Amino acid sequence: MMNQVLKSILRKDFKSFVIKCFQECSGINAYNDNWHISVICNKINDMLDGKNRNLILNVPPRHLKSIICSVALPAFILGHNPKSNVMCVSYSDELASKLANDCRNIMQSAWYQEIFPRTKIQSFRRSINDFSTTLGGGRFATSVGGTITGRGAEWIIIDDPLKPNDALSDIQREKVNDWFGTTLYSRLNDKATGRILVIMQRLHQNDLTGFLLNSDMGFKHVKLQAIATTDEHWEITSRITGKTSLIERKPGDLLHPSRENEQVMDDIKNKLGSFAFSGQYQQEPVPVEGGLVKESWLHYYPSYDCFKNEHQFRVFISWDTAAKTGLNNAYSAACVVLMSICNGKPKYYLIQVIRGKWEIPDLIRQVIDLYNTIKYDGRAGGQTTLLIEDQSSGEQLIQILNHETDSHGLNFNIEPIKPQTDKISRLGGVSAYIENGDILFPQFETDWWSDFKSELLNFPGCKYKDQVDALTQAISYGQSLLD
């Protein structure tokens, strides 16, 4: 049994309630307080008090945003008003179900029942994603694009509507933005009083945050950067004491240094690359039109002789094939990539690129000749894998090669690749490896480097994207072997 003072605090003070929820959900992890949690809770208090109806919170990953907004807040809302309906949206069904289950467990706990005895979950409608209270309210969870026909809510909470891997996909971003505008927004029971809370990391200039800030819906906007870039001043008012304190941040100050210090920030930036870090951690997405890869990121190897000291390596011959050979059609292209492993860390060397417009018979000869040259001429050696994009002409090519043999009478070592995202997203996914020097390019003169470099540095603004796509296919495959 809790004493009356503690129950009163948890019932009145949203931040205290958040801390209690974290302790319930986190298991062995200890709560680590920080001023940004107070800022988020204060902004949500304004929504609870009716001072603001629409709010966007941009926060870096792993800073307690989902516990606060998708777990604690729905439980707090229903605790004070069991008749309210809360709709929670995430980018995937799996994430939506995880957050819904945590919220339901909170509301079924003994301590929650002590604080909010009027709020009880219906015994006949208590599924994870859709449970109701005995007084007609409830929490409904779905993913972006999910069916919500016939559902209404006083609160709509949108928690990370877009996956980082989908950030560069125009199709995926527009799917989120269109679904919000044409479907989700209409689910508010009362447009004049309903609340919409969006909490997410920035992923692109035209992600949902960018879309809403360019609308006329009057969203308040709070941006919390992992590393401050300007002077910041934050007022925090305590619900318990009523006192207001001022938090000041200087450029370079970390958001939560006791959890993520400078070394951790450096490691994260190296892993993500500056493009993704700028959006996800700094909430300042970089325009893609400026190029995903900068020339200053390029690192080089001096000669083919540097491979002689490599002992653990594999070679990928990665093909992106075109369906047609017309003047305005794309090329078929291949990148030969050597992957070496040192202390468990991969290095990739781009050792050859070819491209052309070939009909299927000529394309087959090009594929076979390149495979034989790379596998048997001694320049690369190692285990050689033929990577072919398994769609359009590539599908036909795979079928034909499965009935052919190489120059030694052996079957080709073919790995069909099914692309899961578009070409821009695929380069975005490996750009950090280029920036960090994990992908090396030839320092010496070749007949293909100039064209390849131009395509790489102008991507996605370049006319053709086949060479770069062949490279990203090889790197992504190599990384998949290490995961």
LODREN-820851 format. One record per residue (C-alpha): residue in three letters; x, z, y. Coordinates in pm, 1 decimal. Layout:
residues N
{voza 'ALA' {X Z Y}}
...
***
This chain:
residues 483
{voza 'MET' {0.0 0.0 0.0}}
{voza 'MET' {129.1 -88.7 348.5}}
{voza 'ASN' {90.9 151.6 636.0}}
{voza 'GLN' {-149.8 65.8 915.3}}
{voza 'VAL' {122.1 -12.3 1169.8}}
{voza 'LEU' {286.3 -273.7 943.3}}
{voza 'LYS' {-49.4 -429.5 860.0}}
{voza 'SER' {-134.0 -450.1 1228.6}}
{voza 'ILE' {199.2 -616.7 1307.9}}
{voza 'LEU' {164.9 -873.6 1030.8}}
{voza 'ARG' {-191.6 -948.0 1135.9}}
{voza 'LYS' {-102.5 -986.2 1503.3}}
{voza 'ASP' {251.6 -1124.3 1515.2}}
{voza 'PHE' {297.6 -1469.3 1363.5}}
{voza 'LYS' {676.6 -1442.0 1343.3}}
{voza 'SER' {656.7 -1116.1 1149.1}}
{voza 'PHE' {409.3 -1286.6 916.7}}
{voza 'VAL' {654.0 -1576.8 871.7}}
{voza 'ILE' {932.5 -1337.3 772.9}}
{voza 'LYS' {705.3 -1173.2 514.9}}
{voza 'CYS' {612.8 -1516.1 374.8}}
{voza 'PHE' {978.6 -1614.5 352.3}}
{voza 'GLN' {1054.9 -1299.7 154.6}}
{voza 'GLU' {767.7 -1381.2 -79.7}}
{voza 'CYS' {873.1 -1745.1 -135.2}}
{voza 'SER' {1251.9 -1734.3 -122.0}}
{voza 'GLY' {1333.9 -1517.6 -420.3}}
{voza 'ILE' {1690.8 -1387.4 -388.2}}
{voza 'ASN' {1769.1 -1555.0 -54.4}}
{voza 'ALA' {1791.4 -1307.2 231.4}}
{voza 'TYR' {1615.3 -1380.1 558.4}}
{voza 'ASN' {1861.6 -1475.7 833.8}}
{voza 'ASP' {1699.6 -1437.5 1173.9}}
{voza 'ASN' {1774.6 -1670.3 1463.9}}
{voza 'TRP' {1632.6 -1741.2 1807.4}}
{voza 'HIS' {1506.1 -2089.3 1711.8}}
{voza 'ILE' {1255.5 -1929.3 1472.2}}
{voza 'SER' {1114.4 -1731.3 1763.4}}
{voza 'VAL' {1091.6 -2047.9 1973.9}}
{voza 'ILE' {896.7 -2230.8 1703.1}}
{voza 'CYS' {664.9 -1934.9 1648.0}}
{voza 'ASN' {604.8 -1901.8 2024.1}}
{voza 'LYS' {507.1 -2267.5 2051.4}}
{voza 'ILE' {269.3 -2225.8 1757.4}}
{voza 'ASN' {124.8 -1912.2 1918.3}}
{voza 'ASP' {32.4 -2129.2 2218.0}}
{voza 'MET' {-158.7 -2357.4 1981.1}}
{voza 'LEU' {-331.4 -2061.7 1815.3}}
{voza 'ASP' {-432.1 -1934.6 2160.1}}
{voza 'GLY' {-569.9 -2274.6 2261.5}}
{voza 'LYS' {-306.5 -2331.3 2533.0}}
{voza 'ASN' {-191.6 -2651.2 2366.2}}
{voza 'ARG' {-362.4 -2870.2 2107.0}}
{voza 'ASN' {-95.0 -3123.9 2015.0}}
{voza 'LEU' {267.3 -3034.8 1943.0}}
{voza 'ILE' {574.0 -3213.2 1805.8}}
{voza 'LEU' {864.8 -3002.8 1679.8}}
{voza 'ASN' {1188.6 -3188.6 1600.1}}
{voza 'VAL' {1413.1 -2961.5 1394.7}}
{voza 'PRO' {1715.7 -3029.0 1170.0}}
{voza 'PRO' {1675.1 -2998.5 790.9}}
{voza 'ARG' {1689.3 -2656.5 625.4}}
{voza 'HIS' {1591.5 -2454.4 933.2}}
{voza 'LEU' {1275.6 -2292.1 790.1}}
{voza 'LYS' {1034.6 -2546.1 939.9}}
{voza 'SER' {825.4 -2597.2 622.5}}
{voza 'ILE' {792.8 -2224.6 548.0}}
{voza 'ILE' {676.2 -2169.7 905.5}}
{voza 'CYS' {442.1 -2465.2 947.2}}
{voza 'SER' {318.7 -2566.7 601.4}}
{voza 'VAL' {317.3 -2233.2 420.9}}
{voza 'ALA' {282.1 -1944.7 667.4}}
{voza 'LEU' {70.9 -2115.2 935.7}}
{voza 'PRO' {-219.1 -2231.3 713.1}}
{voza 'ALA' {-232.2 -1885.9 554.1}}
{voza 'PHE' {-227.8 -1721.1 899.3}}
{voza 'ILE' {-501.8 -1952.5 1031.8}}
{voza 'LEU' {-726.4 -1888.3 730.8}}
{voza 'GLY' {-653.2 -1516.9 747.1}}
{voza 'HIS' {-796.1 -1499.5 1098.3}}
{voza 'ASN' {-1069.5 -1756.3 1038.8}}
{voza 'PRO' {-1168.2 -1807.9 673.0}}
{voza 'LYS' {-1410.2 -2081.2 784.7}}
{voza 'SER' {-1136.7 -2302.2 925.0}}
{voza 'ASN' {-1017.9 -2616.8 744.6}}
{voza 'VAL' {-649.7 -2708.6 745.5}}
{voza 'MET' {-517.9 -3048.4 634.8}}
{voza 'CYS' {-146.8 -3064.4 547.2}}
{voza 'VAL' {41.5 -3393.1 509.3}}
{voza 'SER' {390.9 -3466.4 372.8}}
{voza 'TYR' {572.6 -3783.7 272.7}}
{voza 'SER' {525.1 -3732.3 -102.3}}
{voza 'ASP' {271.4 -3579.6 -339.5}}
{voza 'GLU' {546.1 -3368.0 -496.6}}
{voza 'LEU' {644.5 -3207.3 -165.8}}
{voza 'ALA' {279.9 -3162.2 -62.3}}
{voza 'SER' {205.1 -2982.9 -391.4}}
{voza 'LYS' {512.9 -2757.5 -363.6}}
{voza 'LEU' {416.0 -2638.8 -15.9}}
{voza 'ALA' {49.2 -2599.7 -113.0}}
{voza 'ASN' {141.2 -2387.7 -413.5}}
{voza 'ASP' {357.8 -2158.6 -199.5}}
{voza 'CYS' {74.8 -2115.5 50.0}}
{voza 'ARG' {-180.0 -2041.2 -223.2}}
{voza 'ASN' {51.3 -1781.7 -380.4}}
{voza 'ILE' {84.0 -1609.9 -42.0}}
{voza 'MET' {-292.0 -1596.0 1.7}}
{voza 'GLN' {-343.4 -1453.4 -348.1}}
{voza 'SER' {-80.7 -1182.4 -302.8}}
{voza 'ALA' {-179.6 -816.2 -276.9}}
{voza 'TRP' {-19.8 -768.3 65.8}}
{voza 'TYR' {-205.3 -1067.0 213.6}}
{voza 'GLN' {-534.9 -930.9 82.2}}
{voza 'GLU' {-459.6 -598.5 250.3}}
{voza 'ILE' {-401.0 -773.2 583.6}}
{voza 'PHE' {-689.4 -1020.1 561.4}}
{voza 'PRO' {-952.0 -872.3 324.0}}
{voza 'ARG' {-1223.3 -1123.1 434.7}}
{voza 'THR' {-1017.7 -1424.3 322.0}}
{voza 'LYS' {-1054.0 -1494.4 -48.7}}
{voza 'ILE' {-996.7 -1814.3 -244.2}}
{voza 'GLN' {-1296.6 -1954.7 -429.6}}
{voza 'SER' {-1263.2 -1909.7 -804.6}}
{voza 'PHE' {-1422.5 -2250.1 -880.3}}
{voza 'ARG' {-1215.5 -2446.6 -623.3}}
{voza 'ARG' {-861.0 -2321.9 -633.8}}
{voza 'SER' {-653.6 -2626.1 -731.3}}
{voza 'ILE' {-305.6 -2641.9 -581.2}}
{voza 'ASN' {-372.5 -2926.0 -337.3}}
{voza 'ASP' {-733.2 -2842.1 -253.9}}
{voza 'PHE' {-847.4 -2481.7 -243.4}}
{voza 'SER' {-1126.4 -2325.6 -39.0}}
{voza 'THR' {-1219.3 -1980.0 81.2}}
{voza 'THR' {-1541.9 -1807.5 -7.1}}
{voza 'LEU' {-1653.1 -1861.8 354.6}}
{voza 'GLY' {-1616.8 -2239.4 345.6}}
{voza 'GLY' {-1271.7 -2296.8 490.4}}
{voza 'GLY' {-965.7 -2408.6 299.9}}
{voza 'ARG' {-634.1 -2592.8 279.2}}
{voza 'PHE' {-622.4 -2957.5 169.7}}
{voza 'ALA' {-284.7 -3120.0 95.0}}
{voza 'THR' {-209.0 -3489.8 69.6}}
{voza 'SER' {71.2 -3739.9 119.7}}
{voza 'VAL' {98.1 -4023.4 369.4}}
{voza 'GLY' {-144.8 -4295.7 266.5}}
{voza 'GLY' {-346.6 -4059.2 47.2}}
{voza 'THR' {-724.7 -4075.2 22.6}}
{voza 'ILE' {-893.2 -3841.6 272.3}}
{voza 'THR' {-1235.2 -4005.3 297.1}}
{voza 'GLY' {-1502.5 -3746.6 363.4}}
{voza 'ARG' {-1251.8 -3475.0 455.3}}
{voza 'GLY' {-1240.2 -3305.4 794.5}}
{voza 'ALA' {-1022.4 -3037.7 953.3}}
{voza 'GLU' {-976.4 -2818.7 1256.7}}
{voza 'TRP' {-599.8 -2833.0 1204.2}}
{voza 'ILE' {-382.5 -3124.1 1089.7}}
{voza 'ILE' {-24.1 -3027.5 1003.7}}
{voza 'ILE' {219.4 -3314.2 940.0}}
{voza 'ASP' {546.7 -3201.6 785.7}}
{voza 'ASP' {817.0 -3469.9 741.5}}
{voza 'PRO' {591.9 -3776.5 706.2}}
{voza 'LEU' {885.5 -4011.0 637.4}}
{voza 'LYS' {1171.3 -3989.8 386.8}}
{voza 'PRO' {1522.3 -4037.5 531.1}}
{voza 'ASN' {1580.1 -4320.9 283.7}}
{voza 'ASP' {1280.5 -4506.0 430.6}}
{voza 'ALA' {1377.5 -4457.5 795.2}}
{voza 'LEU' {1519.3 -4805.7 846.5}}
{voza 'SER' {1229.6 -4981.2 675.4}}
{voza 'ASP' {992.5 -5135.2 928.9}}
{voza 'ILE' {724.7 -5149.2 659.7}}
{voza 'GLN' {747.4 -4778.9 572.6}}
{voza 'ARG' {756.9 -4662.4 935.3}}
{voza 'GLU' {460.5 -4879.3 1029.8}}
{voza 'LYS' {273.7 -4752.1 724.4}}
{voza 'VAL' {307.9 -4393.8 853.2}}
{voza 'ASN' {222.2 -4477.6 1213.5}}
{voza 'ASP' {-73.4 -4700.8 1122.0}}
{voza 'TRP' {-212.3 -4443.2 877.8}}
{voza 'PHE' {-200.5 -4177.1 1147.1}}
{voza 'GLY' {-371.6 -4397.1 1404.7}}
{voza 'THR' {-636.0 -4556.1 1184.7}}
{voza 'THR' {-711.6 -4281.2 932.3}}
{voza 'LEU' {-561.0 -3935.6 982.0}}
{voza 'TYR' {-647.2 -3876.0 1348.2}}
{voza 'SER' {-1014.7 -3948.0 1280.5}}
{voza 'ARG' {-1026.5 -3652.5 1037.0}}
{voza 'LEU' {-1035.7 -3393.9 1316.4}}
{voza 'ASN' {-1378.4 -3233.8 1310.9}}
{voza 'ASP' {-1374.6 -3200.4 1690.2}}
{voza 'LYS' {-1133.2 -3414.3 1893.2}}
{voza 'ALA' {-1174.5 -3181.8 2192.6}}
{voza 'THR' {-1065.7 -2863.8 2013.7}}
{voza 'GLY' {-881.0 -2980.6 1701.0}}
{voza 'ARG' {-506.9 -2919.7 1670.3}}
{voza 'ILE' {-234.3 -3153.7 1545.5}}
{voza 'LEU' {113.1 -3019.9 1465.9}}
{voza 'VAL' {394.0 -3259.2 1375.4}}
{voza 'ILE' {719.7 -3108.1 1256.6}}
{voza 'MET' {997.5 -3339.5 1144.7}}
{voza 'GLN' {1357.7 -3447.1 1177.4}}
{voza 'ARG' {1408.4 -3762.4 1383.6}}
{voza 'LEU' {1491.1 -4066.0 1170.2}}
{voza 'HIS' {1435.8 -4368.6 1393.4}}
{voza 'GLN' {1333.3 -4447.6 1749.0}}
{voza 'ASN' {1000.7 -4577.5 1616.2}}
{voza 'ASP' {928.4 -4299.0 1367.4}}
{voza 'LEU' {607.8 -4097.5 1403.3}}
{voza 'THR' {757.6 -3883.9 1682.1}}
{voza 'GLY' {851.9 -4195.2 1879.5}}
{voza 'PHE' {510.7 -4347.5 1812.6}}
{voza 'LEU' {323.5 -4038.9 1935.1}}
{voza 'LEU' {543.1 -3981.4 2240.3}}
{voza 'ASN' {461.2 -4337.0 2349.0}}
{voza 'SER' {88.7 -4272.5 2305.3}}
{voza 'ASP' {-143.8 -4112.6 2559.4}}
{voza 'MET' {-241.1 -3821.9 2334.5}}
{voza 'GLY' {-59.5 -3560.1 2540.3}}
{voza 'PHE' {173.6 -3420.5 2276.0}}
{voza 'LYS' {402.3 -3139.5 2384.9}}
{voza 'HIS' {754.4 -3199.7 2256.9}}
{voza 'VAL' {1018.3 -2949.1 2145.6}}
{voza 'LYS' {1360.8 -3080.2 2041.1}}
{voza 'LEU' {1609.2 -2845.4 1872.5}}
{voza 'GLN' {1953.8 -2996.4 1826.4}}
{voza 'ALA' {2203.6 -2873.8 1568.0}}
{voza 'ILE' {2471.8 -2900.5 1838.2}}
{voza 'ALA' {2361.4 -2862.9 2200.3}}
{voza 'THR' {2450.7 -3154.5 2428.2}}
{voza 'THR' {2317.3 -3010.6 2756.8}}
{voza 'ASP' {2243.4 -2671.7 2907.4}}
{voza 'GLU' {1927.3 -2531.6 2747.7}}
{voza 'HIS' {1699.7 -2243.7 2849.6}}
{voza 'TRP' {1437.0 -2105.4 2613.7}}
{voza 'GLU' {1186.0 -1830.3 2693.5}}
{voza 'ILE' {1069.7 -1614.8 2403.3}}
{voza 'THR' {780.0 -1371.5 2440.0}}
{voza 'SER' {726.6 -1097.0 2182.6}}
{voza 'ARG' {369.7 -1049.1 2059.3}}
{voza 'ILE' {454.3 -689.2 1975.3}}
{voza 'THR' {619.5 -570.0 2300.6}}
{voza 'GLY' {491.8 -835.9 2538.7}}
{voza 'LYS' {841.8 -871.4 2683.7}}
{voza 'THR' {999.2 -1209.4 2755.2}}
{voza 'SER' {1365.1 -1282.4 2686.0}}
{voza 'LEU' {1576.8 -1582.8 2785.6}}
{voza 'ILE' {1801.2 -1775.2 2547.3}}
{voza 'GLU' {2069.5 -1994.2 2705.9}}
{voza 'ARG' {2265.1 -2263.7 2522.2}}
{voza 'LYS' {2572.0 -2445.1 2645.9}}
{voza 'PRO' {2691.2 -2790.0 2532.2}}
{voza 'GLY' {2862.3 -2751.6 2194.9}}
{voza 'ASP' {2669.1 -2439.4 2092.9}}
{voza 'LEU' {2542.9 -2451.0 1734.4}}
{voza 'LEU' {2176.8 -2395.2 1652.6}}
{voza 'HIS' {2230.8 -2137.5 1378.3}}
{voza 'PRO' {2606.6 -2069.0 1345.1}}
{voza 'SER' {2571.1 -1784.2 1095.2}}
{voza 'ARG' {2419.2 -2035.3 849.3}}
{voza 'GLU' {2588.2 -2359.0 950.4}}
{voza 'ASN' {2920.0 -2314.7 1128.9}}
{voza 'GLU' {3146.4 -2585.6 1271.0}}
{voza 'GLN' {3303.6 -2663.5 933.1}}
{voza 'VAL' {2960.7 -2703.1 774.0}}
{voza 'MET' {2850.2 -2928.3 1061.1}}
{voza 'ASP' {3162.7 -3143.1 1020.3}}
{voza 'ASP' {3099.0 -3172.6 646.1}}
{voza 'ILE' {2736.2 -3272.7 703.6}}
{voza 'LYS' {2832.6 -3533.7 961.4}}
{voza 'ASN' {3097.1 -3679.7 730.6}}
{voza 'LYS' {2847.4 -3701.1 447.9}}
{voza 'LEU' {2562.8 -3851.2 651.2}}
{voza 'GLY' {2760.8 -4061.5 896.5}}
{voza 'SER' {2713.1 -4051.2 1272.2}}
{voza 'PHE' {2404.3 -4277.3 1267.1}}
{voza 'ALA' {2197.7 -4051.0 1038.6}}
{voza 'PHE' {2345.0 -3730.6 1185.3}}
{voza 'SER' {2241.4 -3833.5 1536.0}}
{voza 'GLY' {1879.8 -3859.2 1425.6}}
{voza 'GLN' {1836.4 -3592.0 1159.4}}
{voza 'TYR' {2047.0 -3319.5 1320.4}}
{voza 'GLN' {2065.8 -3411.7 1689.3}}
{voza 'GLN' {1708.8 -3548.7 1721.1}}
{voza 'GLU' {1847.2 -3851.0 1907.0}}
{voza 'PRO' {1804.3 -4157.9 1684.2}}
{voza 'VAL' {2038.7 -4443.9 1768.1}}
{voza 'PRO' {1896.0 -4793.0 1830.6}}
{voza 'VAL' {1952.8 -5006.4 1521.2}}
{voza 'GLU' {1982.3 -5317.5 1738.6}}
{voza 'GLY' {2329.1 -5201.8 1842.3}}
{voza 'GLY' {2454.7 -5249.8 1486.7}}
{voza 'LEU' {2461.6 -5007.8 1195.6}}
{voza 'VAL' {2840.7 -5039.2 1154.8}}
{voza 'LYS' {3097.9 -5019.7 1434.8}}
{voza 'GLU' {3433.8 -5197.8 1422.9}}
{voza 'SER' {3616.5 -4868.6 1483.8}}
{voza 'TRP' {3479.4 -4743.1 1150.3}}
{voza 'LEU' {3656.9 -5008.9 944.4}}
{voza 'HIS' {3948.9 -4894.1 727.2}}
{voza 'TYR' {4188.3 -5124.6 548.0}}
{voza 'TYR' {4414.9 -5151.1 244.2}}
{voza 'PRO' {4749.9 -5336.9 273.3}}
{voza 'SER' {4761.3 -5560.3 -37.4}}
{voza 'TYR' {4640.3 -5608.7 -391.0}}
{voza 'ASP' {4952.5 -5423.1 -505.4}}
{voza 'CYS' {4788.7 -5094.3 -407.0}}
{voza 'PHE' {4566.9 -5124.9 -716.1}}
{voza 'LYS' {4866.6 -5097.2 -949.1}}
{voza 'ASN' {4872.9 -4719.7 -915.5}}
{voza 'GLU' {4501.6 -4682.8 -984.6}}
{voza 'HIS' {4431.7 -4548.2 -1334.4}}
{voza 'GLN' {4062.8 -4466.7 -1338.2}}
{voza 'PHE' {3865.4 -4753.6 -1191.5}}
{voza 'ARG' {3586.7 -5003.0 -1245.8}}
{voza 'VAL' {3514.4 -5344.7 -1099.6}}
{voza 'PHE' {3172.0 -5461.9 -984.7}}
{voza 'ILE' {3087.8 -5826.2 -921.3}}
{voza 'SER' {2771.5 -5794.0 -716.7}}
{voza 'TRP' {2544.1 -6095.3 -662.2}}
{voza 'ASP' {2264.5 -6146.4 -411.0}}
{voza 'THR' {2114.1 -6483.8 -501.3}}
{voza 'ALA' {1888.6 -6707.9 -294.2}}
{voza 'ALA' {1574.0 -6874.6 -423.6}}
{voza 'LYS' {1620.3 -7202.0 -235.9}}
{voza 'THR' {1909.2 -7408.6 -99.2}}
{voza 'GLY' {1756.0 -7561.0 213.8}}
{voza 'LEU' {1936.6 -7576.0 548.4}}
{voza 'ASN' {1756.3 -7269.7 684.2}}
{voza 'ASN' {1750.2 -7074.1 358.8}}
{voza 'ALA' {1977.7 -6781.7 281.9}}
{voza 'TYR' {2301.0 -6811.1 87.7}}
{voza 'SER' {2382.1 -6681.7 -256.8}}
{voza 'ALA' {2672.5 -6439.7 -220.6}}
{voza 'ALA' {2894.4 -6222.8 -436.3}}
{voza 'CYS' {3116.1 -5928.0 -348.1}}
{voza 'VAL' {3389.2 -5811.3 -583.1}}
{voza 'VAL' {3435.6 -5436.6 -539.8}}
{voza 'LEU' {3688.8 -5214.4 -713.5}}
{voza 'MET' {3589.9 -4846.7 -743.3}}
{voza 'SER' {3866.2 -4595.9 -807.8}}
{voza 'ILE' {3817.5 -4224.7 -873.3}}
{voza 'CYS' {4063.9 -3963.6 -749.8}}
{voza 'ASN' {3983.9 -3593.0 -792.2}}
{voza 'GLY' {3620.8 -3685.5 -849.6}}
{voza 'LYS' {3594.8 -3871.7 -517.4}}
{voza 'PRO' {3536.9 -4249.8 -515.9}}
{voza 'LYS' {3715.6 -4512.8 -310.0}}
{voza 'TYR' {3581.8 -4866.9 -288.3}}
{voza 'TYR' {3795.3 -5175.0 -221.3}}
{voza 'LEU' {3633.6 -5504.5 -124.1}}
{voza 'ILE' {3867.2 -5756.5 -288.7}}
{voza 'GLN' {3677.8 -6085.0 -272.0}}
{voza 'VAL' {3364.0 -6246.9 -131.5}}
{voza 'ILE' {3217.5 -6589.4 -207.1}}
{voza 'ARG' {2897.5 -6747.4 -88.9}}
{voza 'GLY' {2728.0 -7083.2 -95.0}}
{voza 'LYS' {2403.2 -7269.1 -145.0}}
{voza 'TRP' {2387.0 -7368.0 -510.9}}
{voza 'GLU' {2109.2 -7489.9 -736.0}}
{voza 'ILE' {2072.3 -7290.5 -1058.3}}
{voza 'PRO' {2315.4 -7498.6 -1273.3}}
{voza 'ASP' {2589.3 -7473.4 -1009.1}}
{voza 'LEU' {2509.4 -7107.9 -944.3}}
{voza 'ILE' {2553.9 -7028.1 -1313.1}}
{voza 'ARG' {2897.2 -7197.1 -1309.9}}
{voza 'GLN' {2996.1 -6998.0 -999.0}}
{voza 'VAL' {2890.4 -6668.7 -1160.2}}
{voza 'ILE' {3074.9 -6741.4 -1485.3}}
{voza 'ASP' {3392.1 -6868.0 -1314.3}}
{voza 'LEU' {3413.6 -6567.5 -1085.0}}
{voza 'TYR' {3351.6 -6327.2 -1372.9}}
{voza 'ASN' {3626.7 -6484.5 -1584.3}}
{voza 'THR' {3869.3 -6493.2 -1292.0}}
{voza 'ILE' {3820.4 -6129.3 -1199.3}}
{voza 'LYS' {3804.5 -5989.2 -1550.1}}
{voza 'TYR' {4094.2 -6181.0 -1705.9}}
{voza 'ASP' {4340.3 -6286.3 -1433.4}}
{voza 'GLY' {4495.6 -5939.0 -1414.5}}
{voza 'ARG' {4438.7 -5885.4 -1043.3}}
{voza 'ALA' {4166.4 -5624.6 -1089.2}}
{voza 'GLY' {4136.1 -5550.0 -1457.7}}
{voza 'GLY' {3946.6 -5240.8 -1562.1}}
{voza 'GLN' {3586.9 -5233.7 -1680.3}}
{voza 'THR' {3399.4 -5520.5 -1514.3}}
{voza 'THR' {3022.8 -5511.2 -1455.1}}
{voza 'LEU' {2811.0 -5798.2 -1329.9}}
{voza 'LEU' {2545.5 -5670.3 -1088.7}}
{voza 'ILE' {2259.8 -5913.0 -1023.2}}
{voza 'GLU' {1956.2 -5844.6 -805.6}}
{voza 'ASP' {1668.7 -5868.1 -1051.9}}
{voza 'GLN' {1419.0 -6071.5 -852.1}}
{voza 'SER' {1350.7 -6435.3 -767.3}}
{voza 'SER' {1643.4 -6658.7 -875.6}}
{voza 'GLY' {1838.4 -6352.9 -990.2}}
{voza 'GLU' {1580.8 -6286.4 -1259.9}}
{voza 'GLN' {1623.1 -6640.8 -1391.9}}
{voza 'LEU' {2001.7 -6609.6 -1372.9}}
{voza 'ILE' {1999.3 -6290.9 -1581.4}}
{voza 'GLN' {1786.0 -6453.1 -1849.8}}
{voza 'ILE' {2022.7 -6752.5 -1876.4}}
{voza 'LEU' {2343.2 -6545.5 -1878.8}}
{voza 'ASN' {2207.9 -6322.7 -2155.8}}
{voza 'HIS' {2236.8 -6629.8 -2380.7}}
{voza 'GLU' {2586.9 -6726.3 -2258.7}}
{voza 'THR' {2934.6 -6584.4 -2333.8}}
{voza 'ASP' {3243.9 -6550.5 -2119.0}}
{voza 'SER' {3574.6 -6731.7 -2171.8}}
{voza 'HIS' {3667.1 -6492.6 -2453.4}}
{voza 'GLY' {3339.4 -6542.0 -2636.4}}
{voza 'LEU' {3206.1 -6201.3 -2528.0}}
{voza 'ASN' {2867.3 -6120.7 -2381.8}}
{voza 'PHE' {2854.1 -6066.9 -2007.9}}
{voza 'ASN' {2830.7 -5701.9 -1904.5}}
{voza 'ILE' {2518.3 -5745.4 -1689.2}}
{voza 'GLU' {2341.0 -5470.4 -1497.7}}
{voza 'PRO' {2008.8 -5591.2 -1347.6}}
{voza 'ILE' {1941.4 -5423.9 -1012.5}}
{voza 'LYS' {1587.6 -5365.3 -886.7}}
{voza 'PRO' {1602.4 -5307.5 -508.7}}
{voza 'GLN' {1393.2 -5009.5 -401.0}}
{voza 'THR' {1420.3 -5054.6 -23.1}}
{voza 'ASP' {1486.0 -5335.5 224.0}}
{voza 'LYS' {1829.5 -5469.0 322.0}}
{voza 'ILE' {1853.9 -5261.7 641.7}}
{voza 'SER' {1775.5 -4938.1 457.9}}
{voza 'ARG' {2031.8 -5022.6 191.9}}
{voza 'LEU' {2313.7 -5063.2 444.6}}
{voza 'GLY' {2199.3 -4749.8 625.0}}
{voza 'GLY' {2231.8 -4563.4 296.6}}
{voza 'VAL' {2602.5 -4651.3 257.5}}
{voza 'SER' {2713.6 -4673.3 623.2}}
{voza 'ALA' {2859.2 -4321.2 607.1}}
{voza 'TYR' {3101.9 -4435.3 336.7}}
{voza 'ILE' {3228.0 -4710.4 568.5}}
{voza 'GLU' {3262.2 -4470.9 862.0}}
{voza 'ASN' {3450.3 -4213.1 653.2}}
{voza 'GLY' {3695.7 -4465.4 509.7}}
{voza 'ASP' {3562.8 -4452.1 155.4}}
{voza 'ILE' {3512.4 -4831.6 165.1}}
{voza 'LEU' {3831.9 -5025.9 235.9}}
{voza 'PHE' {3869.0 -5385.7 348.8}}
{voza 'PRO' {4169.6 -5622.9 322.1}}
{voza 'GLN' {4427.0 -5588.8 598.8}}
{voza 'PHE' {4581.4 -5924.4 507.8}}
{voza 'GLU' {4443.5 -6271.3 576.0}}
{voza 'THR' {4172.8 -6410.9 346.8}}
{voza 'ASP' {3948.7 -6715.0 379.5}}
{voza 'TRP' {3631.5 -6505.1 368.7}}
{voza 'TRP' {3700.7 -6193.0 577.8}}
{voza 'SER' {3613.5 -6336.9 919.7}}
{voza 'ASP' {3261.3 -6442.6 817.4}}
{voza 'PHE' {3200.5 -6121.4 625.5}}
{voza 'LYS' {3318.3 -5899.9 913.0}}
{voza 'SER' {3097.3 -6085.5 1161.3}}
{voza 'GLU' {2792.7 -6038.7 939.4}}
{voza 'LEU' {2872.2 -5670.2 880.9}}
{voza 'LEU' {2923.1 -5579.4 1247.0}}
{voza 'ASN' {2619.4 -5774.5 1369.4}}
{voza 'PHE' {2385.5 -5649.3 1097.7}}
{voza 'PRO' {2083.0 -5642.0 1119.9}}
{voza 'GLY' {2094.1 -5887.5 1412.0}}
{voza 'CYS' {2283.7 -6150.3 1211.0}}
{voza 'LYS' {2105.6 -6460.3 1078.4}}
{voza 'TYR' {2215.1 -6408.3 716.7}}
{voza 'LYS' {2244.0 -6076.3 533.0}}
{voza 'ASP' {2342.5 -6185.7 181.4}}
{voza 'GLN' {2710.5 -6080.2 187.4}}
{voza 'VAL' {2634.6 -5734.0 321.2}}
{voza 'ASP' {2350.7 -5690.5 73.9}}
{voza 'ALA' {2583.7 -5775.6 -214.8}}
{voza 'LEU' {2827.4 -5509.6 -89.1}}
{voza 'THR' {2564.0 -5237.2 -51.2}}
{voza 'GLN' {2432.4 -5317.2 -399.2}}
{voza 'ALA' {2778.0 -5255.2 -545.9}}
{voza 'ILE' {2834.7 -4930.3 -353.5}}
{voza 'SER' {2490.2 -4793.3 -438.5}}
{voza 'TYR' {2543.8 -4873.1 -805.2}}
{voza 'GLY' {2883.5 -4705.6 -802.6}}
{voza 'GLN' {2737.0 -4393.3 -644.3}}
{voza 'SER' {2457.5 -4386.3 -901.5}}
{voza 'LEU' {2720.4 -4356.4 -1175.7}}
{voza 'LEU' {2856.4 -4042.3 -1009.9}}
{voza 'ASP' {2525.3 -3864.7 -941.6}}
***
